[in-house]
Amino acid sequence: MNALAASVRLFRRLVPAPRRPLSRWAAWPLVAFLVVYAAAVVLLEQQQVLRFAAPWAFTWVLVLPWVWWLSAAGWSGLSGARAHLALWVRLCLLGVFIMLLAEPRAVRTSDDLALVYCLDTSDSIGDNAADQARQWMLTSVGGKPKADQAGLVVFGRDAAVELPPSQSFPFQAFTTRIGHDGTDLEKALTLSAAVLPEDRPGRIVLISDGVATDGNLERALDQLTRRGIAVDVLPVQYHHAHEVWVEKIELPRQARPGETYEAGVVVSSLQPGRGELVLRENGKEVARQVVDYRGGKNRFTLPLYLRGPGYYEYAATIEAPAGFDGLRENNTAIGYLYLAGEGRVLVLCDPEGDPADAADLVKALRQTNRLIEVASATTCPSDALSLLPYDSVVLVNVPADALDATQQLALRDGVHNLGIGLLMVGGKNSFGPGGWNRTPVEEALPVSMDITQRKILPKGALAIILHTCEFGDGNTWAKRITKQAIKVLGARDEVGAIDYDGNGTDQWIFPLTPAGDYEKIAPLIENAAPADMPSFAGTMQMAFTGLMASDAATRHLIIISDGDPSPPPPKLIEAYIAAKISVSVVTVFPHGDQEVPGFRAIAEATGGRAYYPKDASRLPAIFIKEAKTLKRSQIQNLTFTATAGFPSPIMKGIATIPALTGYVLTTPKARAQTILEGPDPEEEDPVLATWRYGVGASAAFTGDLAPNWGKHWVQWGQYQAFVEQLMKAIGRGDTRTNLQLVCEAVGGSGLITVEDHASSPGFMTLQARVSLPSSTTATVELTQIAPGRYQGRFPLAGKGRYQVLVAGAG
C-alpha cells in the first residue's frame, strides 16, 4: 500500500491537476502539431530528402502530451497568446531533438550513369565484324547524356583499359597491346567492373561473339551479381561463307643434307577455290605454286632441298583472293627440321665492347676443330629452336641489356630443354655488374649474382622519381621500368620510388627498401598512379633526405619526366654535389619535342647521365644501365691465383694455373660444382663453376679469358687445353634414341605422339614437359595407345612456339 501511495503521489507531481477549467478545444495545438510532425517525417522519408537510421527514437513523441498538459493546465505561468506561442516553441524544439535522436541521413540521388564498353578484339571476330562493332559503339556513345560517363576496355587473351570512364570519350585508335589469339571473358568483365566508379550506378556493355577460350566466366558473373552491376550484351554476328586454312605441314622425319624431299601441306576449305601456296624457309620464300582446292581437306606437296646441317623452320601459307577468305590468322602452319652436323659454337660479344675481349678465346676455340660463329649479342636468336645448330653458346663480357627478354628466355630454354651448353665469361659488364640479376639466363647459370655469403660488402641505394603521366601509356612504362631496375640490384641494395599523387602531395610510393624484398615492393609499384608533378623541389628533397639516411656506400637518383615541372632550388643541387649523390635524368617526350637544358645541367653537375630517348621502348635498357651503377662493388681488382676446388675433367692434365688480376663476385648455387675458387679461403667465391641444368650444362668463369684480367692466362701454354676441355664438359653430346616425337595442334589442344622404334619395344612410363609461350610450363602424362606408341594432350595457350621435352617419368 505504501508503494502504491508513493506512485500516486509521484504521478500527481508529474501530472498535476489543472489550475483552470479545460475545454475540449484545448487539445487542438497538440493534435495539430502531431499531425504536421508525422506528415513532415513521412514526407521527408518518401521524398528521399532524409532517412532516419534509428526510427525507434520517435517513441519519444510520447513526451509531447505531457508538455502540452503542463501548458494547458496553467502550470507554464503564462496565459493567452503568450502561452500558446511558448507551447508551440517547446513542441517544435522537442520535435527537432527527437529527429536528431533518430539519426537523420541526408539523401543525395543522381541519375548519372557510368558505362564501360567491353569490346572483343580477338582474331575470331574478323575485320568486318570488328569494324561494325566499333562503329556501333561510337554511334551509341555519341547519344549519351552529357553527365554520364563512358569508358572502354578491350580484350582478347588479355584485357586492358583503353579509356577510363569519363564524360568525354576521345577514342581515335587502339593504343593498348593485348594478345588477340584468344578470348578471356573473365578477365574482360572483371577489369570492366574494377574501373567502374563507386559513386554512381554502373553498367557494362559486352560486345563479343561470346566464344571464350580462357578463364572462368561463372566466377566473373558471381562477382558482378554481388556488386549489382548489369551487363548488356551486343552479340557480334559474323558469317564466313568462304574460309580456307592450313591445318598442318608435314615434313620428313629423317633427312640428310644435300638431298631433295617433299613437304606435305594439308589445306581445308569451306568452298572450292583457287589460291597460291607459299613455302618459306627461315623466313625466306623457297616455293610458290597455284593450287585449286575443293571443299573439305586437300593435300599438296612442295619440294624441299636441305643444303647442309642446321635448323630449318618452314612456314606454309595459303593466299586466297580478296573476298574468298574470312580469317588470315589461320592461313599459316609452321614446322621445323634439324639436321645434326659438326659441333658449332656461338660466341656472343658486347656490341659496344672491346673486340679484344673475345679474340684470344675465339682463337683457342678455332683450334679445337669446331665451327665458330662470332656475333653481336643483339643478334642472338629469339627462340630456343633456332639455337639447335649450336652445341654451345658463349657470352663474353656481355651485359644483360644487350639481349631482350625473349632472347634471354631462348638461351635458358636452349640449355634446359635442348641440351645446349652455356658459358658466361666475366668482365666489368658481366654477371652482377652487367645486370644479370633475376634474369632467365641467371636461372641457367651455376652462380647467383646476389652476394649472400659475404658478411661485409658495400651496398648501394637507388631512388627513382616518376613523372610519367603525360605520354602514351607512361604510367604503365613507369611500373615496368621500375621493376626491371629493381631486379638488377643485389638483395641488400636499397631502392625507393617517389611520385606526385595528384592530391597535391609528393609521396614515397615505397621508401628505401632492400631490393631482395621484391615480392613486397611489386604490388606497391602496380598500385602507383603518378600524376602531373608541378615542381621537382619537393620530390628531390624527399629523395635527398632518404638517401642521406641510408648507410649505403653508393647513392644514386634517377628522374624520368618530360621536364615540365619547375626545377629544384640551386642549394638543393649543391647539397647533392656535396653528398656525392649522382643524378641521372631521362627526358621523355618533352613539350616542344626538345631536350630540356636544365635537365642535362643537373646530370652533369652531379656526375650522372642525361638521356633523351625518342622511343619509349628504350626506357627499360636505360633504367637497367642506370641501376647497374650500384653493382661496381662486385668487381674485385686484385692479383691472385685461383685454388682447386671440386675435381673435374676440365682440369685434366693441368697441374698449375696462372694468376688473374681481377674477377667478379658471385655466389655458387646449391648443386653447382666450384672447380676453381677465389683468393679468400674463408669465402666461397667461384672463379669457375659448372652444373647440370635440365638436359644441358652451363659454366661460369668469373675472371676473363682476355688480356684485361687474364693477361697471364692468354700467354699460358695450356690455355687452349683448358678451353677445349671446358667446352667439351658443357657442350651438347650426340645422343642416340629409338624414340621419335611428333607434335601437332588439333583444335584447341596440342597432341604429343611418341613412337618407339626399338627392335623389341617394351612398356615405358613417359612424361612430357611443355614450355608454353607464356613462359610457364605444363606436365603431360603420356598414355600407351598401341604397342610402341604413346600419346598425350595439353590445352593450347595462345600463339607462339611450344617446346616439348619427353623423358621417362621420374
Buried (B, 14 or more C-beta within 10 A) or exposed (E): EEEEEEEEEEEEEEBEEEEEEEEEEBBEBBEEBBEEBEEEBEEBBEEEEBBBEEEEBBEBBEEBBEBBBBBBBBBBEBEEEEBBEBBBEBBEEBBEEBBEBBEBEEEEEEEBBBBBBBBBBBBBBBEEBBEBBBEBBEEBBEEBEEEBBBBBBBBBBBBBBBBBBEEEBEBEEBEBEBBBBBBBBBBBBBBBBEBBBEEBBBBBBBBBBEEBBBBEBEEBBEBBEEEEBEBEEBEBEBEBEBBBBBBBBBBBEEBEEEEEBEBBBBBBBBBEBEBEBBBBBEEEEBBEEEBEBEEEEBEBBBEBEBEEBBBBBBBBBBBBEEEBBBBBBBBBBBBBBBBEEEBBBBBBBBEEBBEEBBBBBBBBBBEBEBBBBBEBBBEBBBBBBBBBBBBBBBBBBBBBBBBBBEBBBBBBBBBBBBBBBBBBBBBBBBBBBBBBBBBBBBBBBBBBBBBEEBEEBBBBBBBBBBBBBBEEBBBBBBBBBBBBBBBBBBBBBBBBBBBBBEEEEBBBBBBBBBBBBBEEBBEBBEEBEBBEBBBBBBBBBBBBEBBEEBEBEBBBBBBBBBBEBEBBBEEBBEBBBEEEBBBBBBBBBBEEEEBBEEBBBBBEBBBBBBBBBEEBEEBBBBBBBBBBBBBEBBBBEEEBEBEBBBEBEBBEEEEEBBBBBBBBBBBBBEEBBBBBBBBEEEBBBBBBBBBBBBBBBBBBBBBBBBBBBBBBBBEBEBBBBBBBBBBBBBBBEEEEEEBEBEBBBEEEEBBBBBBBEEEEBEEBEBBBBBBBBEEEBBEBEBEBEEEBBBBBBBEBBBEBBBBBBBEEEE
